[in-house]
Amino acid sequence: MKVMWLCNTPTAAVAKACKIPKSAQGGWLVSVANELEQNKDVEFTYVLLSKEAVQGIQYVTNERSTYVTVNMSDGSDSALIAVFEEVLKNQKPEIIHIWGTEYKHSWAMVEAAKKVELIDQVVISIQGMASMYAMHYMGGIPGRYQMLPSFRDWLRKDSLKMQKQNMYLRGKYEISAIKDVKHAIGRTFWDYACVKLLNPEINYHFNNETLRENFYTSEWEYSKCRKHSIFVSQSHYPIKGFHYLVEAVAILKEKYPDVQVYVSGHGNAFKTGVLETAYGKYIKHLMRKHHLTENIQYVGMLDAEQMKQQFLKSEVFVSPSVIENSPNSVGEAMLLGMPIVSSNVGGVSDILTHGKDGWLYQSDAPYLLAYYVSQFFENQRMEYEFGENAKAHARKTHNKEENIKKLLEIYEELLQGKVTNNDKESEKKIKAK
C-alpha cells in the first residue's frame, strides 16, 4: 500500500532528513507516522510545504520512507497545483491523506489529484475548519481594537480585521476542497455536521486522534502542583479566548490573591513596542484594568516535554477558546488526569464529559469559568475524582493501537473501493463516545 501524507508541519524525522528546523507543533503526528513507517505493508511518503527547505522539490529517501519538501518562489495557485501534480506523478501513491483543510496547499493537492485522476483515493482529516472559525473570529473583542491596527499590524497588513478576512479566504479554499473529495476523517459531531453541510455525499470515516507519546507515561499529582495556578496552552489570537480568561482571573483574584496563570505558545499577546499586536494591546489593557500584571506569566514556546511539565505543575488546565474542534491540549490534560475547565464549543463535549471528566462552560461567560475553577481550588477530592475519570476516558479516546488500526482499515477501504456512505455508523460511533 503506497500512502502519501500532506502535512502542515514536519515530524522530527522529516526535519532531520530534510535539514529544516524542528517544530514544536504537530507532535501528535509523530507516533502515527512512526507506525506507518515501521509497517512492512506500507510504502510511506511525507509531503511538506516549507519555506526553510531547499528551493524547488526535494526528495529524501531512506529504507522506510520518502520525505518530500516543496519550497516555491512562485506562490500562485497554478504553480502550487503543478508542483503537487509533479510529486504525485513521481511517487504514484495509492492513498493520498491530507491532514487538515485550513491552508491553501490542501486545496492545491486536491486539484492536482483531480488532474492525475487520483481524486477517489484522497481522504482529508478534519483538524480545525477555517470556513467555520472565521464566523467566530472576533468573539468578545471590542470594535475599536478590531478596527485600529497597531504599528506592527499596519506594517505587516495583519490587523484583526485583516486576520478575519484571511481566515475567510482560507475557508473558501477549504470549502472547495471538501466539496471535491469523496472521503473525510473526523472525530466529533461538530466536524461531522460541518463537513456534511458542505458536501452531503461525502463518506465520513470516524477515527480518534493519537496524541504526543510522552503524555501517555505521566500522571498529575495534587501534591506536586502549585496551588491556585492555571495553565493555558495558547493565547496568540482571539479564537483562543484568552481575553475571557483574563476577565475570569479578575474574579478569581478577589478570593485567591495568589492566583497565577501560566501561558505558553506563540507570544503575540505579550509582545511590546513595535512588535505589539492589536490583540496584545487589548490583553494588556485588561491586565492593567484588573491589576493582573503579576498574576499572568508568559512561559514561551514549549516542546512536548516542557509542555507536559507545565501541565503537571499547574493545578487546573483551562481551554477558553471561542471555537475549537477537539483541542489536543484538552486531550493531553485528560491523559495526565488533570482538573480541566473548558469552554463548551465545537466538538469539545465529545471528548470531555461535563460534571464527570471536568467542567464545561458557556464560552462568553467568564464568570462561569471563574466559578468552575474555584470549584476545583476548593475541593481536592473533586480534582482527584474528575482527573481519574478524565484519564480513563482519554485512554479510550486516544488509544494508540485502536486508532492506528482504524486508520489502516480506512486506507484499505479506500484502496479496495468498497466504501459507501456510512452516516449512520459514524453518528453511532460519535454518540458512543
Secondary structure, 3 states (H helix, E strand, C coil): CEEEEEECCCCHHHHHHHCCCCCCCCCHHHHHHHHHHHCCCCEEEEEEECCCCCCEEEEEECCCEEEEEEECCCCCHHHHHHHHHHHHHHHCCCEEEEECCCCHHHHHHHHHHHHCCCHHHEEEECCCCHHHHHHHCCCCCCHHHHHCCCHHHHHHCCCHHHHHHHHHHHHHHHHHHHHHCCEEEECCHHHHHHHHHHCCCCEEEECCCCCCHHHHCCCCCHHHCEEEEEEECCCCCHHHCHHHHHHHHHHHHHHCCCCEEEEECCCHHHCCHHHCCHHHHHHHHHHHHCCCCCCEEEEECCCHHHHHHHHHCEEEEEECCCCCCCCHHHHHHHHHCCCEEEECCCCHHHCCCECCCEEEECCCCHHHHHHHHHHHHCCHHHHHHHHHHHHHHHHHHCCHHHHHHHHHHHHHHHHHCCCCCCHHHHHHHHHHC
